[in-house]
Amino acid sequence: MKSPLLFALPIASSIGAAALLTPVNAQAPQAQQQQDEEQDASTADKAAFFNARVAALKAVLALTPDQEKLWAPVEATIRDANKTVAQHVQKLHAGPEPTNALEMLNVIADTEIARAQALKKFVTAAQPLVASLSPAQKRRIPAFLGLDDESDHGPSSGELWIFQEEAE
């Protein structure tokens, strides 16, 4: 029969090691959060990223001169959608935190309604342009917008970059 001390020694050393590491681990999330805050993009950076994406979408489509004439309403709705999301996020940050699950669900519903309305406007504005695109141009749109065919849960407006908070 083995001594109980032989079993207790590894357990005690594990507990001791965990106790020594706990303060370090407790500080790690705070340090990570501080580092993340320092690396957040400025408002100018966010606007530059957004402008680059809009310009890149236009470049990826390689519009003909006739298609160029149909681009302005599409770009305007993309900018409006992004602006709407940024305003909604700002409103959420300025308001009180939800205090229960139903309030949280209401916030989610309001966010999804705002996204749905903006998406409908985008689709309406984009229809004339998309109707004029070649099959090759049309194939480029889903991947560039962030729609993933391999999603397990179907398409989501949360995956579309036009709804990311970049232009404030």
C-alpha positions in Angstrom: 0.0 0.0 0.0 1.3 3.4 -1.0 1.6 6.2 1.5 -1.2 8.8 1.4 1.6 11.4 1.5 2.7 10.3 -2.0 -0.8 11.1 -3.3 -1.1 14.3 -1.3 2.2 15.8 -2.5 1.2 16.2 -6.2 -2.2 17.6 -5.2 -0.7 20.1 -2.8 1.9 21.2 -5.4 -0.9 21.7 -8.0 -3.0 23.8 -5.6 0.1 25.8 -4.6 1.0 26.4 -8.3 -2.6 27.5 -9.0 -2.6 29.8 -6.0 0.7 31.4 -7.3 -0.6 31.8 -10.8 -4.1 33.2 -9.9 -3.0 36.8 -9.4 -1.2 36.8 -12.7 -4.2 35.3 -14.5 -6.5 37.8 -12.8 -4.4 40.7 -14.1 -4.1 39.3 -17.7 -7.6 40.3 -18.8 -7.1 43.8 -17.5 -3.8 44.1 -19.3 -5.3 42.7 -22.5 -8.3 45.2 -22.2 -5.9 48.1 -21.7 -3.8 47.0 -24.7 -7.0 46.6 -26.8 -8.1 50.1 -25.9 -4.7 51.5 -26.9 -4.9 49.8 -30.3 -8.5 50.9 -31.1 -8.7 52.7 -34.4 -9.4 56.4 -34.2 -12.4 57.9 -35.8 -10.2 59.0 -38.8 -8.9 55.5 -39.1 -12.4 54.0 -39.1 -13.5 56.5 -41.8 -10.4 55.7 -43.9 -11.1 51.9 -43.6 -14.7 52.4 -44.6 -13.9 54.7 -47.5 -11.3 52.1 -48.7 -13.9 49.3 -48.6 -16.4 51.4 -50.6 -13.7 52.3 -53.2 -12.6 48.6 -53.3 -16.1 47.4 -53.9 -16.3 49.7 -56.9 -12.9 48.6 -58.1 -13.7 44.9 -57.7 -16.8 45.4 -59.9 -14.8 47.1 -62.6 -17.8 49.2 -63.8 -18.3 50.2 -67.4 -19.0 53.8 -68.1 -22.7 53.1 -68.3 -22.6 51.2 -65.0 -20.7 54.1 -63.4 -23.9 56.2 -63.8 -25.7 53.7 -61.6 -23.1 53.7 -58.8 -23.9 56.9 -57.0 -27.2 55.7 -55.4 -25.5 52.4 -54.3 -22.7 54.2 -52.6 -25.1 56.7 -51.0 -27.1 53.8 -49.4 -23.9 52.1 -48.2 -22.8 55.3 -46.5 -26.3 55.9 -45.1 -26.4 52.3 -43.7 -23.1 52.7 -42.1 -24.0 56.1 -40.7 -27.3 54.7 -39.3 -25.4 51.8 -37.5 -22.8 54.2 -36.1 -25.6 56.5 -34.8 -27.4 53.4 -33.3 -24.2 52.3 -31.6 -23.6 55.8 -30.2 -27.2 55.9 -28.9 -26.7 52.5 -27.2 -23.5 53.6 -25.5 -25.1 56.8 -24.3 -28.2 55.1 -22.9 -28.6 52.9 -19.8 -27.4 49.3 -19.8 -30.3 46.8 -20.1 -31.2 45.5 -16.7 -32.8 42.2 -17.7 -33.1 39.7 -20.5 -36.2 41.3 -22.1 -34.6 44.7 -22.2 -31.6 43.1 -23.9 -33.8 41.3 -26.4 -35.5 44.6 -27.1 -32.1 46.2 -27.9 -31.2 43.3 -30.2 -34.6 43.7 -32.0 -34.1 47.4 -32.5 -30.7 46.8 -33.9 -32.0 44.2 -36.3 -34.9 46.4 -37.4 -32.4 49.2 -38.2 -30.2 46.8 -40.1 -33.1 45.4 -42.0 -34.4 48.8 -43.0 -30.9 49.9 -44.2 -30.4 46.6 -46.0 -33.8 47.0 -47.8 -32.8 50.5 -48.9 -29.4 49.1 -50.2 -31.1 46.3 -52.1 -33.5 48.7 -53.8 -30.7 51.1 -54.7 -28.5 48.3 -56.0 -31.0 46.6 -58.2 -30.5 48.8 -61.3 -26.7 48.4 -61.0 -26.8 44.7 -60.4 -29.2 44.2 -63.3 -26.6 45.8 -65.6 -23.6 43.7 -64.3 -22.1 40.9 -66.2 -22.2 37.4 -64.7 -18.5 37.7 -63.8 -19.2 41.0 -62.0 -22.1 39.5 -60.1 -20.0 36.6 -58.9 -17.7 39.1 -57.1 -20.3 40.7 -55.0 -21.2 38.1 -52.3 -17.6 37.4 -51.3 -16.7 41.1 -51.2 -19.7 42.0 -49.1 -18.8 39.3 -46.6 -21.5 36.8 -47.4 -20.2 33.3 -46.6 -21.7 30.4 -48.5 -20.3 28.0 -45.9 -22.2 29.5 -43.0 -24.0 26.9 -40.9 -26.7 29.2 -39.8 -27.6 31.0 -43.1 -26.8 34.6 -44.1 -26.8 37.3 -41.4 -26.6 41.1 -41.7 -24.0 41.0 -39.0 -21.6 39.5 -41.5 -21.9 42.4 -43.9 -19.2 45.0 -43.6 -21.5 47.9 -44.5 -23.0 47.4 -41.0 -19.7 47.5 -39.2 -19.1 50.6 -37.0 -16.3 52.2 -39.0 -17.5 55.6 -40.0 -18.6 57.7 -37.1 
